[in-house]
Amino acid sequence: MSARFPILCIMESRPEDAILSSGLIRRLHHEVPGAAFTIVAGEQSAPLFRDTPNLDQLLVIEGDGKGTRVLKLWSQVRSQKWGLVVDLRGTDVSGLLNRQKRAVRQPWPKDQPLAHKVVQAARVLTLEDDAPAPWLFTSDETEAAAVEALAGDWNKGGSGPILAIGPGADWIGKTWQAERFAKIAGHLLGPDGPMADGRLLIVGVEADREAAHTIRMTVGRDRVIEAQGRLSRLQACALLKRCRLYVGNDSMWTHLASAARIPVLGVFGPSDETLEGPWGPQARAVRGPKQMDDFRLHDPRLDQTINHMYDVPVDKVLEAALRLHAETEPGWTPAAAEPEPEPEAAEAAPAAEASEDRALELAEAFTAAERTRGA
């Protein structure tokens, strides 16, 4: 049996950013023998990592100020000797811990164009040339709890492919109109659409209920699974892994769909899809005629109560959705149906020492540039 190799991962507070960085944990799980994880995250992002294999601790670090958060973190992790510390927040604490290797986030080089957030996170482990795509582990228990929370809706309406739609966003400026999502659903699920025998899953929070009502009127009630406000984020991800296609705004739900490794189309306006769009070979983004500088002319800080999405035409989004659906046929299978690769292990072992040596070798490779703050 492999020796335990304790890894501390300090993740971002914002759920969107934590999701975009999540592929690093999967990569470490697969490639580092004996990896045992302690994951530090904010209140909103920590539950996303509850199903991580070999999870020793899931620590929620919040506070009234940076100093409070630092003290809380230090008090909970200082006694452990860590094999590897991965610090995506760039904290001072990670440099003070007893560890064999450390990788800490640094500011992006000023002489280089800013890269997508997935690549920025991958650079912490010197993986920017092979950036791990987002992935959240979801257990059978999480999926079963999600199905139970939907009170039977999940199993109604046959077994056809599922179109997921995320009509919500955290700001009205990024919210495409529900009526337009309804038209997309109507075309894709209609008699002449590529998912004519399919069902509709609507994800989001309770505040998205009105939008969901507008969208669900497009198809028969027995084909609709309304999940807004009824699932945790991790439960939603578990069900998204069984969907055929997702269409949504620039939102956390779109990143969850990316982490579910299904075909994803994000509808963008006053946000830069080259930096924070859905990521992966089956992920696409579509926007209207305006670029970021155009939005800033009227909304310099991008925080006003203005809907910036009116000029994103239905036809353009529908065309992109149909193209994405076609590009992922035939032979597409849901991520939930793909077997999870087994982690690497030391070969028939000279036992624990060999496994730890291999883990340190991989940690050394991942942190070849030892991205410390001068420590």
JOJOGI-V662438 format. One record per residue. OMEGA is omega in whole degrees, 0 to 359 (* if undefined). Layout:
# JOJOGI-V662438
OMEGA ; OMEGA
This chain:
# JOJOGI-V662438
182 ; 173 ; 177 ; 178 ; 187 ; 180 ; 175 ; 178 ; 177 ; 187 ; 179 ; 180 ; 183 ; 179 ; 181 ; 181 ; 179 ; 178 ; 182 ; 179 ; 192 ; 180 ; 178 ; 180 ; 179 ; 180 ; 179 ; 179 ; 183 ; 192 ; 182 ; 181 ; 175 ; 182 ; 176 ; 194 ; 160 ; 185 ; 178 ; 181 ; 177 ; 184 ; 183 ; 185 ; 183 ; 182 ; 179 ; 186 ; 184 ; 184 ; 179 ; 178 ; 178 ; 179 ; 177 ; 182 ; 171 ; 187 ; 177 ; 182 ; 174 ; 179 ; 182 ; 181 ; 183 ; 182 ; 179 ; 180 ; 180 ; 180 ; 179 ; 180 ; 181 ; 183 ; 185 ; 185 ; 188 ; 186 ; 184 ; 167 ; 187 ; 172 ; 181 ; 173 ; 177 ; 188 ; 182 ; 176 ; 182 ; 184 ; 173 ; 184 ; 186 ; 178 ; 183 ; 186 ; 175 ; 185 ; 177 ; 178 ; 179 ; 174 ; 186 ; 181 ; 177 ; 174 ; 180 ; 181 ; 184 ; 181 ; 179 ; 175 ; 180 ; 182 ; 175 ; 183 ; 176 ; 179 ; 177 ; 178 ; 182 ; 181 ; 179 ; 178 ; 181 ; 179 ; 186 ; 178 ; 178 ; 188 ; 178 ; 179 ; 178 ; 177 ; 174 ; 176 ; 176 ; 183 ; 175 ; 180 ; 178 ; 179 ; 180 ; 178 ; 178 ; 179 ; 179 ; 181 ; 180 ; 172 ; 175 ; 181 ; 185 ; 186 ; 179 ; 174 ; 177 ; 185 ; 181 ; 181 ; 185 ; 170 ; 177 ; 178 ; 176 ; 188 ; 185 ; 173 ; 183 ; 180 ; 181 ; 181 ; 182 ; 188 ; 174 ; 189 ; 180 ; 180 ; 180 ; 173 ; 179 ; 179 ; 177 ; 180 ; 181 ; 179 ; 185 ; 184 ; 182 ; 185 ; 181 ; 183 ; 181 ; 179 ; 186 ; 179 ; 188 ; 179 ; 183 ; 175 ; 179 ; 181 ; 179 ; 179 ; 182 ; 181 ; 179 ; 186 ; 180 ; 177 ; 180 ; 179 ; 179 ; 184 ; 186 ; 179 ; 183 ; 184 ; 180 ; 184 ; 182 ; 179 ; 186 ; 174 ; 180 ; 184 ; 184 ; 180 ; 185 ; 184 ; 167 ; 180 ; 180 ; 175 ; 178 ; 179 ; 180 ; 180 ; 177 ; 179 ; 180 ; 181 ; 182 ; 185 ; 177 ; 174 ; 181 ; 178 ; 169 ; 186 ; 176 ; 182 ; 177 ; 176 ; 174 ; 179 ; 175 ; 180 ; 175 ; 177 ; 174 ; 175 ; 187 ; 173 ; 178 ; 179 ; 189 ; 175 ; 184 ; 172 ; 190 ; 182 ; 178 ; 180 ; 185 ; 176 ; 177 ; 189 ; 175 ; 182 ; 179 ; 182 ; 180 ; 174 ; 178 ; 180 ; 177 ; 186 ; 185 ; 173 ; 186 ; 181 ; 179 ; 180 ; 184 ; 176 ; 182 ; 184 ; 191 ; 182 ; 181 ; 181 ; 182 ; 180 ; 182 ; 174 ; 184 ; 191 ; 185 ; 184 ; 173 ; 188 ; 178 ; 184 ; 182 ; 178 ; 180 ; 179 ; 180 ; 180 ; 179 ; 179 ; 179 ; 178 ; 181 ; 182 ; 181 ; 173 ; 348 ; 173 ; 179 ; 175 ; 179 ; 178 ; 182 ; 181 ; 181 ; 179 ; 178 ; 180 ; 178 ; 176 ; 175 ; 177 ; 177 ; 183 ; 181 ; 175 ; 154 ; 170 ; 194 ; 183 ; 180 ; 180 ; 180 ; 178 ; 180 ; 178 ; 179 ; 177 ; 179 ; 177 ; 178 ; 179 ; 180 ; 185 ; 186 ; 180 ; 182 ; 188 ; 178 ; 180 ; 180 ; 182 ; *
